[in-house]
Amino acid sequence: MNDDAATNEIRTCCRFQGRVQGVGFRYTTTSLSRKYQVTGYVMNCADGSVELVAEGTWAEVSKFVNDVMQTFAKQITDCRQDEQPATSEFADFRIRHS
């Protein structure tokens, strides 16, 4: 990876499946986000999954998502992830309520 790829802002959308609601997923994810320079949100979905949207440099977002996945490895059965250009619409990282 070149330096530009490490510093360009990206947006990653993750949909976590498994036993991810009722286990402190949103609160723990928000707490983990403070270790990284990321913005976005985490939200419970009606189908029982959890959606995470994070923006930042590729390196920061990647480390953050990996941290979430390691923290909840026993609860997550599937993660669908999609990368897009960042929109810079978020001021911070927080829990979003649907």
DADAVEN-V876742 format. One record per backbone hydrogen bond with DSSP energy under -0.5 kcal/mol. CO is the residue of the C=O (numbers start at 1). NH is the residue of the N-H. E is the energy in kcal/mol with one decimal. If there is no record, write none. Layout:
<<CO:NH:E> <CO:NH:E>>
//
This chain:
<<2:6:-1.3> <3:7:-1.3> <4:8:-2.1> <5:58:-0.5> <6:59:-0.7> <8:58:-0.9> <9:86:-1.0> <10:56:-1.7> <11:84:-2.9> <12:14:-0.5> <12:54:-2.4> <13:82:-2.3> <14:16:-0.5> <14:52:-2.7> <15:80:-2.1> <16:50:-2.0> <17:77:-2.5> <17:78:-1.2> <18:20:-1.4> <24:28:-2.7> <25:29:-2.6> <26:30:-2.2> <27:31:-2.1> <28:32:-2.8> <29:33:-2.0> <30:34:-0.6> <31:34:-1.1> <32:35:-2.0> <33:36:-1.6> <36:38:-1.5> <39:55:-2.9> <40:94:-1.7> <41:53:-2.9> <42:96:-2.6> <43:51:-3.0> <45:48:-1.9> <49:45:-2.7> <50:16:-3.0> <51:43:-2.6> <52:14:-3.2> <53:41:-2.2> <54:12:-2.9> <55:39:-2.1> <56:10:-3.3> <57:61:-2.7> <58:62:-2.5> <59:63:-2.2> <60:64:-2.4> <61:65:-2.8> <62:66:-2.4> <63:67:-2.1> <64:68:-2.3> <65:69:-2.6> <66:70:-2.4> <67:71:-2.6> <68:72:-2.1> <70:73:-1.1> <72:75:-1.2> <72:76:-2.3> <75:19:-2.1> <78:17:-2.9> <79:81:-0.5> <80:15:-2.3> <82:13:-2.9> <84:11:-2.9> <92:40:-2.7> <94:42:-1.4>>
//
